[in-house]
C-alpha cells in the first residue's frame, strides 16, 4: 500500500508541469522513500501497518510523497 501510494504520487506528479525536469528518477526515489518512511510512521502510530492494509496509511504515504516531490521541485526552482 505504501509503495503503491508513492509510485502513484510520482506518476501523477509527472503530469504537473511546474518545476518538472527531465529526470523522473530523482522524483520517483524521493516519493518512494518518503512513502515508505511515512508507512513505517503509520505503523508506529498504529493505523495501517505490516499486518493489514489501511486507507489512512495509504493517504499519509501519498500526501507525504507529493510533499517530497513539491519540496524537491521548489528547491530546484530556487537554484
N, CA, C and O atoms as a Tripos MOL2 file, in Angstrom:
@<TRIPOS>MOLECULE
protein
  316   315    79     0     0
PROTEIN
NO_CHARGES

@<TRIPOS>ATOM
      1 N           0.8280   -1.1830    0.0000 N.3       1 UNK1
      2 CA          0.0000    0.0000    0.0000 C.3       1 UNK1
      3 C           0.8740    1.2490    0.0000 C.2       1 UNK1
      4 O           0.6060    2.2000   -0.7340 O.2       1 UNK1
      5 N           1.9140    1.2440    0.8190 N.am      2 UNK2
      6 CA          2.7600    2.4400    0.9310 C.3       2 UNK2
      7 C           3.5150    2.6830   -0.3580 C.2       2 UNK2
      8 O           3.5180    3.7970   -0.8820 O.2       2 UNK2
      9 N           4.1490    1.6530   -0.8670 N.am      3 UNK3
     10 CA          4.9290    1.7930   -2.0990 C.3       3 UNK3
     11 C           4.0170    2.1570   -3.2630 C.2       3 UNK3
     12 O           4.3940    2.9660   -4.1100 O.2       3 UNK3
     13 N           2.8310    1.5760   -3.3180 N.am      4 UNK4
     14 CA          1.8860    1.8950   -4.3750 C.3       4 UNK4
     15 C           1.4590    3.3590   -4.2930 C.2       4 UNK4
     16 O           1.3140    4.0220   -5.3200 O.2       4 UNK4
     17 N           1.2600    3.8590   -3.0860 N.am      5 UNK5
     18 CA          0.9120    5.2700   -2.9260 C.3       5 UNK5
     19 C           2.0490    6.1760   -3.3950 C.2       5 UNK5
     20 O           1.8030    7.1920   -4.0450 O.2       5 UNK5
     21 N           3.2830    5.8170   -3.0720 N.am      6 UNK6
     22 CA          4.4310    6.6050   -3.5110 C.3       6 UNK6
     23 C           4.6090    6.6030   -5.0180 C.2       6 UNK6
     24 O           4.8950    7.6400   -5.6160 O.2       6 UNK6
     25 N           4.4400    5.4430   -5.6330 N.am      7 UNK7
     26 CA          4.5740    5.3320   -7.0810 C.3       7 UNK7
     27 C           3.4370    6.0880   -7.7730 C.2       7 UNK7
     28 O           3.6600    6.7520   -8.7850 O.2       7 UNK7
     29 N           2.2260    5.9880   -7.2340 N.am      8 UNK8
     30 CA          1.0930    6.7170   -7.8150 C.3       8 UNK8
     31 C           1.3010    8.2240   -7.7010 C.2       8 UNK8
     32 O           0.9860    8.9620   -8.6340 O.2       8 UNK8
     33 N           1.8250    8.6850   -6.5740 N.am      9 UNK9
     34 CA          2.0930   10.1160   -6.4100 C.3       9 UNK9
     35 C           3.1510   10.5840   -7.4060 C.2       9 UNK9
     36 O           3.0240   11.6610   -7.9890 O.2       9 UNK9
     37 N           4.1840    9.7840   -7.6010 N.am     10 UNK10
     38 CA          5.2350   10.1500   -8.5530 C.3      10 UNK10
     39 C           4.6880   10.1810   -9.9800 C.2      10 UNK10
     40 O           5.0400   11.0650  -10.7610 O.2      10 UNK10
     41 N           3.8350    9.2250  -10.3180 N.am     11 UNK11
     42 CA          3.2640    9.1910  -11.6600 C.3      11 UNK11
     43 C           2.3300   10.3810  -11.8900 C.2      11 UNK11
     44 O           2.3560   10.9900  -12.9590 O.2      11 UNK11
     45 N           1.5160   10.7100  -10.9060 N.am     12 UNK12
     46 CA          0.6170   11.8560  -11.0520 C.3      12 UNK12
     47 C           1.3810   13.1780  -11.0650 C.2      12 UNK12
     48 O           0.9930   14.1150  -11.7630 O.2      12 UNK12
     49 N           2.4560   13.2520  -10.3010 N.am     13 UNK13
     50 CA          3.2470   14.4840  -10.2720 C.3      13 UNK13
     51 C           3.9400   14.7360  -11.6020 C.2      13 UNK13
     52 O           4.2360   15.8840  -11.9340 O.2      13 UNK13
     53 N           4.2030   13.6880  -12.3630 N.am     14 UNK14
     54 CA          4.8240   13.8740  -13.6810 C.3      14 UNK14
     55 C           3.8760   14.5800  -14.6430 C.2      14 UNK14
     56 O           4.3220   15.1330  -15.6490 O.2      14 UNK14
     57 N           2.5820   14.5720  -14.3550 N.am     15 UNK15
     58 CA          1.6160   15.2500  -15.2060 C.3      15 UNK15
     59 C           1.5740   16.7550  -14.9430 C.2      15 UNK15
     60 O           1.1010   17.5170  -15.7860 O.2      15 UNK15
     61 N           2.0670   17.1880  -13.7770 N.am     16 UNK16
     62 CA          2.0700   18.6060  -13.4270 C.3      16 UNK16
     63 C           3.3200   19.2660  -13.9870 C.2      16 UNK16
     64 O           4.4290   18.8100  -13.7060 O.2      16 UNK16
     65 N           3.1720   20.3240  -14.7710 N.am     17 UNK17
     66 CA          4.3310   20.8900  -15.4610 C.3      17 UNK17
     67 C           5.2470   21.7570  -14.5930 C.2      17 UNK17
     68 O           6.4250   21.8970  -14.9210 O.2      17 UNK17
     69 N           4.7490   22.3470  -13.4930 N.am     18 UNK18
     70 CA          5.5670   23.2800  -12.7310 C.3      18 UNK18
     71 C           6.7960   22.5910  -12.1440 C.2      18 UNK18
     72 O           6.6730   21.6200  -11.3970 O.2      18 UNK18
     73 N           7.9650   23.0910  -12.4790 N.am     19 UNK19
     74 CA          9.2090   22.6090  -11.8970 C.3      19 UNK19
     75 C           9.6770   21.2620  -12.4000 C.2      19 UNK19
     76 O          10.6820   20.7440  -11.9130 O.2      19 UNK19
     77 N           8.9810   20.6790  -13.3590 N.am     20 UNK20
     78 CA          9.3450   19.3470  -13.8450 C.3      20 UNK20
     79 C          10.5950   19.4460  -14.7090 C.2      20 UNK20
     80 O          10.6990   20.3170  -15.5720 O.2      20 UNK20
     81 N          11.5270   18.5570  -14.4700 N.am     21 UNK21
     82 CA         12.6980   18.4830  -15.3380 C.3      21 UNK21
     83 C          12.6940   17.1200  -16.0280 C.2      21 UNK21
     84 O          11.7110   16.3840  -15.9430 O.2      21 UNK21
     85 N          13.7650   16.7910  -16.6950 N.am     22 UNK22
     86 CA         13.8190   15.5620  -17.4680 C.3      22 UNK22
     87 C          13.9940   14.3090  -16.6090 C.2      22 UNK22
     88 O          13.6510   13.2100  -17.0440 O.2      22 UNK22
     89 N          14.5210   14.4660  -15.4020 N.am     23 UNK23
     90 CA         14.8330   13.3060  -14.5800 C.3      23 UNK23
     91 C          13.6320   12.8750  -13.7350 C.2      23 UNK23
     92 O          13.2860   13.5440  -12.7620 O.2      23 UNK23
     93 N          13.0110   11.7840  -14.0980 N.am     24 UNK24
     94 CA         11.9190   11.2490  -13.3080 C.3      24 UNK24
     95 C          12.4360   10.3570  -12.1820 C.2      24 UNK24
     96 O          11.7040   10.0520  -11.2400 O.2      24 UNK24
     97 N          13.6970    9.9410  -12.2790 N.am     25 UNK25
     98 CA         14.2570    9.0230  -11.3000 C.3      25 UNK25
     99 C          14.3880    9.6630   -9.9200 C.2      25 UNK25
    100 O          14.0550    9.0310   -8.9170 O.2      25 UNK25
    101 N          14.8650   10.8990   -9.8530 N.am     26 UNK26
    102 CA         15.0290   11.5440   -8.5430 C.3      26 UNK26
    103 C          13.6800   11.7710   -7.8750 C.2      26 UNK26
    104 O          13.5420   11.5700   -6.6680 O.2      26 UNK26
    105 N          12.6870   12.1880   -8.6480 N.am     27 UNK27
    106 CA         11.3590   12.3850   -8.0760 C.3      27 UNK27
    107 C          10.7540   11.0530   -7.6400 C.2      27 UNK27
    108 O          10.1100   10.9770   -6.5940 O.2      27 UNK27
    109 N          10.9550   10.0250   -8.4220 N.am     28 UNK28
    110 CA         10.4320    8.7070   -8.0660 C.3      28 UNK28
    111 C          11.0630    8.1570   -6.8070 C.2      28 UNK28
    112 O          10.3760    7.6040   -5.9480 O.2      28 UNK28
    113 N          12.3680    8.3080   -6.6990 N.am     29 UNK29
    114 CA         13.0490    7.8250   -5.4920 C.3      29 UNK29
    115 C          12.6620    8.6320   -4.2530 C.2      29 UNK29
    116 O          12.5020    8.0760   -3.1660 O.2      29 UNK29
    117 N          12.5140    9.9480   -4.4250 N.am     30 UNK30
    118 CA         12.0860   10.7850   -3.2980 C.3      30 UNK30
    119 C          10.6790   10.4050   -2.8560 C.2      30 UNK30
    120 O          10.4110   10.3150   -1.6580 O.2      30 UNK30
    121 N           9.7860   10.1830   -3.8010 N.am     31 UNK31
    122 CA          8.4080    9.8130   -3.4660 C.3      31 UNK31
    123 C           8.3450    8.4410   -2.8130 C.2      31 UNK31
    124 O           7.6490    8.2560   -1.8150 O.2      31 UNK31
    125 N           9.0640    7.4870   -3.3710 N.am     32 UNK32
    126 CA          9.0380    6.1310   -2.8260 C.3      32 UNK32
    127 C           9.6650    6.0740   -1.4340 C.2      32 UNK32
    128 O           9.1220    5.4350   -0.5320 O.2      32 UNK32
    129 N          10.7980    6.7370   -1.2600 N.am     33 UNK33
    130 CA         11.4450    6.7490    0.0530 C.3      33 UNK33
    131 C          10.5960    7.4190    1.1110 C.2      33 UNK33
    132 O          10.4960    6.9290    2.2360 O.2      33 UNK33
    133 N           9.9850    8.5380    0.7580 N.am     34 UNK34
    134 CA          9.1290    9.2380    1.7040 C.3      34 UNK34
    135 C           7.8960    8.4070    2.0400 C.2      34 UNK34
    136 O           7.4880    8.3410    3.1990 O.2      34 UNK34
    137 N           7.3050    7.7740    1.0320 N.am     35 UNK35
    138 CA          6.1270    6.9450    1.2760 C.3      35 UNK35
    139 C           6.4470    5.7750    2.2030 C.2      35 UNK35
    140 O           5.6470    5.4360    3.0750 O.2      35 UNK35
    141 N           7.5960    5.1700    2.0210 N.am     36 UNK36
    142 CA          7.9700    4.0540    2.8900 C.3      36 UNK36
    143 C           8.2480    4.5210    4.3160 C.2      36 UNK36
    144 O           7.8590    3.8540    5.2750 O.2      36 UNK36
    145 N           8.9130    5.6530    4.4570 N.am     37 UNK37
    146 CA          9.1680    6.1860    5.8010 C.3      37 UNK37
    147 C           7.8630    6.5600    6.5070 C.2      37 UNK37
    148 O           7.6970    6.2940    7.6970 O.2      37 UNK37
    149 N           6.9510    7.1710    5.7770 N.am     38 UNK38
    150 CA          5.6760    7.5280    6.3840 C.3      38 UNK38
    151 C           4.8080    6.2980    6.6400 C.2      38 UNK38
    152 O           3.9720    6.3130    7.5430 O.2      38 UNK38
    153 N           4.9910    5.2500    5.8710 N.am     39 UNK39
    154 CA          4.3110    3.9920    6.1590 C.3      39 UNK39
    155 C           4.7890    3.3830    7.4620 C.2      39 UNK39
    156 O           3.9960    2.8390    8.2300 O.2      39 UNK39
    157 N           6.0810    3.4740    7.7090 N.am     40 UNK40
    158 CA          6.6170    2.9990    8.9950 C.3      40 UNK40
    159 C           6.0750    3.8670   10.1310 C.2      40 UNK40
    160 O           5.7430    3.3570   11.2010 O.2      40 UNK40
    161 N           5.9850    5.1770    9.8970 N.am     41 UNK41
    162 CA          5.3990    6.0680   10.8990 C.3      41 UNK41
    163 C           3.9410    5.7060   11.1600 C.2      41 UNK41
    164 O           3.4930    5.7460   12.3060 O.2      41 UNK41
    165 N           3.2010    5.3560   10.1230 N.am     42 UNK42
    166 CA          1.8140    4.9270   10.2930 C.3      42 UNK42
    167 C           1.7340    3.6640   11.1310 C.2      42 UNK42
    168 O           0.8070    3.5070   11.9260 O.2      42 UNK42
    169 N           2.6910    2.7630   10.9640 N.am     43 UNK43
    170 CA          2.7300    1.5560   11.7830 C.3      43 UNK43
    171 C           2.9990    1.9090   13.2370 C.2      43 UNK43
    172 O           2.3760    1.3540   14.1420 O.2      43 UNK43
    173 N           3.9270    2.8320   13.4590 N.am     44 UNK44
    174 CA          4.2360    3.2490   14.8290 C.3      44 UNK44
    175 C           3.0250    3.9040   15.4780 C.2      44 UNK44
    176 O           2.7640    3.6960   16.6630 O.2      44 UNK44
    177 N           2.2760    4.7020   14.6970 N.am     45 UNK45
    178 CA          1.0910    5.3760   15.2120 C.3      45 UNK45
    179 C          -0.1300    4.4560   15.2540 C.2      45 UNK45
    180 O          -1.2070    4.8780   15.6730 O.2      45 UNK45
    181 N           0.0300    3.2160   14.8250 N.am     46 UNK46
    182 CA         -0.9680    2.1570   14.9210 C.3      46 UNK46
    183 C          -2.1810    2.3730   14.0190 C.2      46 UNK46
    184 O          -3.3020    2.0430   14.4060 O.2      46 UNK46
    185 N          -1.9730    2.9220   12.8260 N.am     47 UNK47
    186 CA         -3.0270    2.8580   11.8120 C.3      47 UNK47
    187 C          -2.3820    2.3640   10.5340 C.2      47 UNK47
    188 O          -1.4880    3.0010    9.9780 O.2      47 UNK47
    189 N          -2.8500    1.2240   10.0860 N.am     48 UNK48
    190 CA         -2.2040    0.5490    8.9740 C.3      48 UNK48
    191 C          -0.9160   -0.0710    9.4500 C.2      48 UNK48
    192 O          -0.5140    0.1300   10.5960 O.2      48 UNK48
    193 N          -0.2850   -0.7950    8.6200 N.am     49 UNK49
    194 CA          0.9790   -1.3440    9.0440 C.3      49 UNK49
    195 C           1.3310   -2.6220    8.3350 C.2      49 UNK49
    196 O           0.8750   -2.8830    7.2210 O.2      49 UNK49
    197 N           2.1350   -3.4050    8.9820 N.am     50 UNK50
    198 CA          2.6490   -4.6300    8.3760 C.3      50 UNK50
    199 C           1.5540   -5.6800    8.2190 C.2      50 UNK50
    200 O           1.5710   -6.4380    7.2480 O.2      50 UNK50
    201 N           0.6080   -5.7440    9.1480 N.am     51 UNK51
    202 CA         -0.3600   -6.8350    9.1650 C.3      51 UNK51
    203 C          -1.6280   -6.5730    8.3550 C.2      51 UNK51
    204 O          -2.2920   -7.5180    7.9290 O.2      51 UNK51
    205 N          -1.9680   -5.3220    8.1430 N.am     52 UNK52
    206 CA         -3.2200   -5.0290    7.4600 C.3      52 UNK52
    207 C          -3.0670   -3.8090    6.5540 C.2      52 UNK52
    208 O          -2.2510   -2.9220    6.8040 O.2      52 UNK52
    209 N          -3.8630   -3.7910    5.5130 N.am     53 UNK53
    210 CA         -3.9010   -2.6220    4.6330 C.3      53 UNK53
    211 C          -4.9100   -1.6400    5.2190 C.2      53 UNK53
    212 O          -6.0240   -2.0240    5.5770 O.2      53 UNK53
    213 N          -4.5250   -0.4060    5.3100 N.am     54 UNK54
    214 CA         -5.4120    0.6160    5.8490 C.3      54 UNK54
    215 C          -5.3330    1.8410    4.9550 C.2      54 UNK54
    216 O          -4.2460    2.2940    4.5980 O.2      54 UNK54
    217 N          -6.4860    2.3670    4.6000 N.am     55 UNK55
    218 CA         -6.5220    3.5050    3.6990 C.3      55 UNK55
    219 C          -5.8600    4.7310    4.2960 C.2      55 UNK55
    220 O          -5.3350    5.5680    3.5620 O.2      55 UNK55
    221 N          -5.8730    4.8530    5.6370 N.am     56 UNK56
    222 CA         -5.2520    6.0120    6.2720 C.3      56 UNK56
    223 C          -3.7410    6.0180    6.0700 C.2      56 UNK56
    224 O          -3.1450    7.0750    5.8660 O.2      56 UNK56
    225 N          -3.1290    4.8580    6.1260 N.am     57 UNK57
    226 CA         -1.6880    4.7740    5.8820 C.3      57 UNK57
    227 C          -1.3680    5.1000    4.4230 C.2      57 UNK57
    228 O          -0.3610    5.7460    4.1360 O.2      57 UNK57
    229 N          -2.2220    4.6550    3.5080 N.am     58 UNK58
    230 CA         -2.0240    4.9690    2.0970 C.3      58 UNK58
    231 C          -2.1560    6.4550    1.8120 C.2      58 UNK58
    232 O          -1.3920    7.0120    1.0240 O.2      58 UNK58
    233 N          -3.1310    7.0990    2.4550 N.am     59 UNK59
    234 CA         -3.3140    8.5380    2.2890 C.3      59 UNK59
    235 C          -2.1150    9.2960    2.8460 C.2      59 UNK59
    236 O          -1.6130   10.2230    2.2100 O.2      59 UNK59
    237 N          -1.6590    8.9060    4.0260 N.am     60 UNK60
    238 CA         -0.4910    9.5560    4.6330 C.3      60 UNK60
    239 C           0.7330    9.4120    3.7410 C.2      60 UNK60
    240 O           1.4630   10.3790    3.5200 O.2      60 UNK60
    241 N           0.9550    8.2160    3.2320 N.am     61 UNK61
    242 CA          2.1170    7.9760    2.3690 C.3      61 UNK61
    243 C           1.9990    8.7480    1.0560 C.2      61 UNK61
    244 O           2.9870    9.3040    0.5770 O.2      61 UNK61
    245 N           0.8110    8.7880    0.4750 N.am     62 UNK62
    246 CA          0.6250    9.5010   -0.7890 C.3      62 UNK62
    247 C           0.7900   11.0070   -0.6440 C.2      62 UNK62
    248 O           1.4510   11.6400   -1.4670 O.2      62 UNK62
    249 N           0.2000   11.5820    0.3860 N.am     63 UNK63
    250 CA          0.3360   13.0200    0.6080 C.3      63 UNK63
    251 C           1.7830   13.3800    0.9330 C.2      63 UNK63
    252 O           2.2900   14.4000    0.4680 O.2      63 UNK63
    253 N           2.4370   12.5540    1.7210 N.am     64 UNK64
    254 CA          3.8450   12.8010    2.0270 C.3      64 UNK64
    255 C           4.7250   12.7060    0.7940 C.2      64 UNK64
    256 O           5.6810   13.4680    0.6510 O.2      64 UNK64
    257 N           4.4100   11.7730   -0.1000 N.am     65 UNK65
    258 CA          5.1760   11.6410   -1.3440 C.3      65 UNK65
    259 C           4.9860   12.8660   -2.2310 C.2      65 UNK65
    260 O           5.9450   13.3590   -2.8250 O.2      65 UNK65
    261 N           3.7420   13.3640   -2.3230 N.am     66 UNK66
    262 CA          3.5040   14.5950   -3.0680 C.3      66 UNK66
    263 C           4.2650   15.7540   -2.4470 C.2      66 UNK66
    264 O           4.8190   16.5890   -3.1620 O.2      66 UNK66
    265 N           4.2960   15.8100   -1.1240 N.am     67 UNK67
    266 CA          5.0370   16.8750   -0.4430 C.3      67 UNK67
    267 C           6.5250   16.8090   -0.7250 C.2      67 UNK67
    268 O           7.1670   17.8390   -0.9340 O.2      67 UNK67
    269 N           7.0790   15.6040   -0.7330 N.am     68 UNK68
    270 CA          8.5070   15.4490   -1.0220 C.3      68 UNK68
    271 C           8.8330   15.8900   -2.4410 C.2      68 UNK68
    272 O           9.8630   16.5210   -2.6780 O.2      68 UNK68
    273 N           7.9600   15.5620   -3.3790 N.am     69 UNK69
    274 CA          8.1810   15.9970   -4.7580 C.3      69 UNK69
    275 C           8.0680   17.5140   -4.8550 C.2      69 UNK69
    276 O           8.8390   18.1540   -5.5690 O.2      69 UNK69
    277 N           7.1120   18.0860   -4.1400 N.am     70 UNK70
    278 CA          6.9610   19.5390   -4.1330 C.3      70 UNK70
    279 C           8.1710   20.2500   -3.5650 C.2      70 UNK70
    280 O           8.6080   21.2670   -4.1030 O.2      70 UNK70
    281 N           8.7130   19.7230   -2.4830 N.am     71 UNK71
    282 CA          9.9240   20.3070   -1.8970 C.3      71 UNK71
    283 C          11.0920   20.1770   -2.8620 C.2      71 UNK71
    284 O          11.8710   21.1180   -3.0210 O.2      71 UNK71
    285 N          11.2230   19.0340   -3.5010 N.am     72 UNK72
    286 CA         12.3110   18.8200   -4.4580 C.3      72 UNK72
    287 C          12.1960   19.7770   -5.6470 C.2      72 UNK72
    288 O          13.1920   20.3600   -6.0760 O.2      72 UNK72
    289 N          10.9920   19.9360   -6.1720 N.am     73 UNK73
    290 CA         10.8010   20.8480   -7.3070 C.3      73 UNK73
    291 C          11.0070   22.3050   -6.8900 C.2      73 UNK73
    292 O          11.5830   23.0920   -7.6410 O.2      73 UNK73
    293 N          10.5420   22.6570   -5.7080 N.am     74 UNK74
    294 CA         10.7520   24.0200   -5.2310 C.3      74 UNK74
    295 C          12.2180   24.3290   -5.0040 C.2      74 UNK74
    296 O          12.6830   25.4320   -5.2930 O.2      74 UNK74
    297 N          12.9420   23.3490   -4.4850 N.am     75 UNK75
    298 CA         14.3780   23.5450   -4.2570 C.3      75 UNK75
    299 C          15.1110   23.7090   -5.5900 C.2      75 UNK75
    300 O          16.0130   24.5370   -5.7180 O.2      75 UNK75
    301 N          14.7090   22.9090   -6.5790 N.am     76 UNK76
    302 CA         15.3210   23.0230   -7.9060 C.3      76 UNK76
    303 C          15.0010   24.3760   -8.5620 C.2      76 UNK76
    304 O          15.8610   24.9750   -9.2080 O.2      76 UNK76
    305 N          13.7710   24.8490   -8.3930 N.am     77 UNK77
    306 CA         13.3590   26.1130   -8.9960 C.3      77 UNK77
    307 C          14.0550   27.2990   -8.3370 C.2      77 UNK77
    308 O          14.2950   28.3140   -8.9900 O.2      77 UNK77
    309 N          14.3810   27.1830   -7.0510 N.am     78 UNK78
    310 CA         15.0200   28.2730   -6.3190 C.3      78 UNK78
    311 C          16.5040   28.3910   -6.6590 C.2      78 UNK78
    312 O          17.1080   29.4420   -6.4470 O.2      78 UNK78
    313 N          17.0830   27.3350   -7.1780 N.am     79 UNK79
    314 CA         18.5100   27.3760   -7.5010 C.3      79 UNK79
    315 C          18.7720   28.1530   -8.7350 C.2      79 UNK79
    316 O          19.9230   28.2860   -9.1480 O.2      79 UNK79
@<TRIPOS>BOND
     1     1     2 1
     2     2     3 1
     3     3     4 2
     4     3     5 am
     5     5     6 1
     6     6     7 1
     7     7     8 2
     8     7     9 am
     9     9    10 1
    10    10    11 1
    11    11    12 2
    12    11    13 am
    13    13    14 1
    14    14    15 1
    15    15    16 2
    16    15    17 am
    17    17    18 1
    18    18    19 1
    19    19    20 2
    20    19    21 am
    21    21    22 1
    22    22    23 1
    23    23    24 2
    24    23    25 am
    25    25    26 1
    26    26    27 1
    27    27    28 2
    28    27    29 am
    29    29    30 1
    30    30    31 1
    31    31    32 2
    32    31    33 am
    33    33    34 1
    34    34    35 1
    35    35    36 2
    36    35    37 am
    37    37    38 1
    38    38    39 1
    39    39    40 2
    40    39    41 am
    41    41    42 1
    42    42    43 1
    43    43    44 2
    44    43    45 am
    45    45    46 1
    46    46    47 1
    47    47    48 2
    48    47    49 am
    49    49    50 1
    50    50    51 1
    51    51    52 2
    52    51    53 am
    53    53    54 1
    54    54    55 1
    55    55    56 2
    56    55    57 am
    57    57    58 1
    58    58    59 1
    59    59    60 2
    60    59    61 am
    61    61    62 1
    62    62    63 1
    63    63    64 2
    64    63    65 am
    65    65    66 1
    66    66    67 1
    67    67    68 2
    68    67    69 am
    69    69    70 1
    70    70    71 1
    71    71    72 2
    72    71    73 am
    73    73    74 1
    74    74    75 1
    75    75    76 2
    76    75    77 am
    77    77    78 1
    78    78    79 1
    79    79    80 2
    80    79    81 am
    81    81    82 1
    82    82    83 1
    83    83    84 2
    84    83    85 am
    85    85    86 1
    86    86    87 1
    87    87    88 2
    88    87    89 am
    89    89    90 1
    90    90    91 1
    91    91    92 2
    92    91    93 am
    93    93    94 1
    94    94    95 1
    95    95    96 2
    96    95    97 am
    97    97    98 1
    98    98    99 1
    99    99   100 2
   100    99   101 am
   101   101   102 1
   102   102   103 1
   103   103   104 2
   104   103   105 am
   105   105   106 1
   106   106   107 1
   107   107   108 2
   108   107   109 am
   109   109   110 1
   110   110   111 1
   111   111   112 2
   112   111   113 am
   113   113   114 1
   114   114   115 1
   115   115   116 2
   116   115   117 am
   117   117   118 1
   118   118   119 1
   119   119   120 2
   120   119   121 am
   121   121   122 1
   122   122   123 1
   123   123   124 2
   124   123   125 am
   125   125   126 1
   126   126   127 1
   127   127   128 2
   128   127   129 am
   129   129   130 1
   130   130   131 1
   131   131   132 2
   132   131   133 am
   133   133   134 1
   134   134   135 1
   135   135   136 2
   136   135   137 am
   137   137   138 1
   138   138   139 1
   139   139   140 2
   140   139   141 am
   141   141   142 1
   142   142   143 1
   143   143   144 2
   144   143   145 am
   145   145   146 1
   146   146   147 1
   147   147   148 2
   148   147   149 am
   149   149   150 1
   150   150   151 1
   151   151   152 2
   152   151   153 am
   153   153   154 1
   154   154   155 1
   155   155   156 2
   156   155   157 am
   157   157   158 1
   158   158   159 1
   159   159   160 2
   160   159   161 am
   161   161   162 1
   162   162   163 1
   163   163   164 2
   164   163   165 am
   165   165   166 1
   166   166   167 1
   167   167   168 2
   168   167   169 am
   169   169   170 1
   170   170   171 1
   171   171   172 2
   172   171   173 am
   173   173   174 1
   174   174   175 1
   175   175   176 2
   176   175   177 am
   177   177   178 1
   178   178   179 1
   179   179   180 2
   180   179   181 am
   181   181   182 1
   182   182   183 1
   183   183   184 2
   184   183   185 am
   185   185   186 1
   186   186   187 1
   187   187   188 2
   188   187   189 am
   189   189   190 1
   190   190   191 1
   191   191   192 2
   192   191   193 am
   193   193   194 1
   194   194   195 1
   195   195   196 2
   196   195   197 am
   197   197   198 1
   198   198   199 1
   199   199   200 2
   200   199   201 am
   201   201   202 1
   202   202   203 1
   203   203   204 2
   204   203   205 am
   205   205   206 1
   206   206   207 1
   207   207   208 2
   208   207   209 am
   209   209   210 1
   210   210   211 1
   211   211   212 2
   212   211   213 am
   213   213   214 1
   214   214   215 1
   215   215   216 2
   216   215   217 am
   217   217   218 1
   218   218   219 1
   219   219   220 2
   220   219   221 am
   221   221   222 1
   222   222   223 1
   223   223   224 2
   224   223   225 am
   225   225   226 1
   226   226   227 1
   227   227   228 2
   228   227   229 am
   229   229   230 1
   230   230   231 1
   231   231   232 2
   232   231   233 am
   233   233   234 1
   234   234   235 1
   235   235   236 2
   236   235   237 am
   237   237   238 1
   238   238   239 1
   239   239   240 2
   240   239   241 am
   241   241   242 1
   242   242   243 1
   243   243   244 2
   244   243   245 am
   245   245   246 1
   246   246   247 1
   247   247   248 2
   248   247   249 am
   249   249   250 1
   250   250   251 1
   251   251   252 2
   252   251   253 am
   253   253   254 1
   254   254   255 1
   255   255   256 2
   256   255   257 am
   257   257   258 1
   258   258   259 1
   259   259   260 2
   260   259   261 am
   261   261   262 1
   262   262   263 1
   263   263   264 2
   264   263   265 am
   265   265   266 1
   266   266   267 1
   267   267   268 2
   268   267   269 am
   269   269   270 1
   270   270   271 1
   271   271   272 2
   272   271   273 am
   273   273   274 1
   274   274   275 1
   275   275   276 2
   276   275   277 am
   277   277   278 1
   278   278   279 1
   279   279   280 2
   280   279   281 am
   281   281   282 1
   282   282   283 1
   283   283   284 2
   284   283   285 am
   285   285   286 1
   286   286   287 1
   287   287   288 2
   288   287   289 am
   289   289   290 1
   290   290   291 1
   291   291   292 2
   292   291   293 am
   293   293   294 1
   294   294   295 1
   295   295   296 2
   296   295   297 am
   297   297   298 1
   298   298   299 1
   299   299   300 2
   300   299   301 am
   301   301   302 1
   302   302   303 1
   303   303   304 2
   304   303   305 am
   305   305   306 1
   306   306   307 1
   307   307   308 2
   308   307   309 am
   309   309   310 1
   310   310   311 1
   311   311   312 2
   312   311   313 am
   313   313   314 1
   314   314   315 1
   315   315   316 2
@<TRIPOS>SUBSTRUCTURE
     1 UNK1         2 RESIDUE 1 A UNK
     2 UNK2         6 RESIDUE 1 A UNK
     3 UNK3        10 RESIDUE 1 A UNK
     4 UNK4        14 RESIDUE 1 A UNK
     5 UNK5        18 RESIDUE 1 A UNK
     6 UNK6        22 RESIDUE 1 A UNK
     7 UNK7        26 RESIDUE 1 A UNK
     8 UNK8        30 RESIDUE 1 A UNK
     9 UNK9        34 RESIDUE 1 A UNK
    10 UNK10       38 RESIDUE 1 A UNK
    11 UNK11       42 RESIDUE 1 A UNK
    12 UNK12       46 RESIDUE 1 A UNK
    13 UNK13       50 RESIDUE 1 A UNK
    14 UNK14       54 RESIDUE 1 A UNK
    15 UNK15       58 RESIDUE 1 A UNK
    16 UNK16       62 RESIDUE 1 A UNK
    17 UNK17       66 RESIDUE 1 A UNK
    18 UNK18       70 RESIDUE 1 A UNK
    19 UNK19       74 RESIDUE 1 A UNK
    20 UNK20       78 RESIDUE 1 A UNK
    21 UNK21       82 RESIDUE 1 A UNK
    22 UNK22       86 RESIDUE 1 A UNK
    23 UNK23       90 RESIDUE 1 A UNK
    24 UNK24       94 RESIDUE 1 A UNK
    25 UNK25       98 RESIDUE 1 A UNK
    26 UNK26      102 RESIDUE 1 A UNK
    27 UNK27      106 RESIDUE 1 A UNK
    28 UNK28      110 RESIDUE 1 A UNK
    29 UNK29      114 RESIDUE 1 A UNK
    30 UNK30      118 RESIDUE 1 A UNK
    31 UNK31      122 RESIDUE 1 A UNK
    32 UNK32      126 RESIDUE 1 A UNK
    33 UNK33      130 RESIDUE 1 A UNK
    34 UNK34      134 RESIDUE 1 A UNK
    35 UNK35      138 RESIDUE 1 A UNK
    36 UNK36      142 RESIDUE 1 A UNK
    37 UNK37      146 RESIDUE 1 A UNK
    38 UNK38      150 RESIDUE 1 A UNK
    39 UNK39      154 RESIDUE 1 A UNK
    40 UNK40      158 RESIDUE 1 A UNK
    41 UNK41      162 RESIDUE 1 A UNK
    42 UNK42      166 RESIDUE 1 A UNK
    43 UNK43      170 RESIDUE 1 A UNK
    44 UNK44      174 RESIDUE 1 A UNK
    45 UNK45      178 RESIDUE 1 A UNK
    46 UNK46      182 RESIDUE 1 A UNK
    47 UNK47      186 RESIDUE 1 A UNK
    48 UNK48      190 RESIDUE 1 A UNK
    49 UNK49      194 RESIDUE 1 A UNK
    50 UNK50      198 RESIDUE 1 A UNK
    51 UNK51      202 RESIDUE 1 A UNK
    52 UNK52      206 RESIDUE 1 A UNK
    53 UNK53      210 RESIDUE 1 A UNK
    54 UNK54      214 RESIDUE 1 A UNK
    55 UNK55      218 RESIDUE 1 A UNK
    56 UNK56      222 RESIDUE 1 A UNK
    57 UNK57      226 RESIDUE 1 A UNK
    58 UNK58      230 RESIDUE 1 A UNK
    59 UNK59      234 RESIDUE 1 A UNK
    60 UNK60      238 RESIDUE 1 A UNK
    61 UNK61      242 RESIDUE 1 A UNK
    62 UNK62      246 RESIDUE 1 A UNK
    63 UNK63      250 RESIDUE 1 A UNK
    64 UNK64      254 RESIDUE 1 A UNK
    65 UNK65      258 RESIDUE 1 A UNK
    66 UNK66      262 RESIDUE 1 A UNK
    67 UNK67      266 RESIDUE 1 A UNK
    68 UNK68      270 RESIDUE 1 A UNK
    69 UNK69      274 RESIDUE 1 A UNK
    70 UNK70      278 RESIDUE 1 A UNK
    71 UNK71      282 RESIDUE 1 A UNK
    72 UNK72      286 RESIDUE 1 A UNK
    73 UNK73      290 RESIDUE 1 A UNK
    74 UNK74      294 RESIDUE 1 A UNK
    75 UNK75      298 RESIDUE 1 A UNK
    76 UNK76      302 RESIDUE 1 A UNK
    77 UNK77      306 RESIDUE 1 A UNK
    78 UNK78      310 RESIDUE 1 A UNK
    79 UNK79      314 RESIDUE 1 A UNK
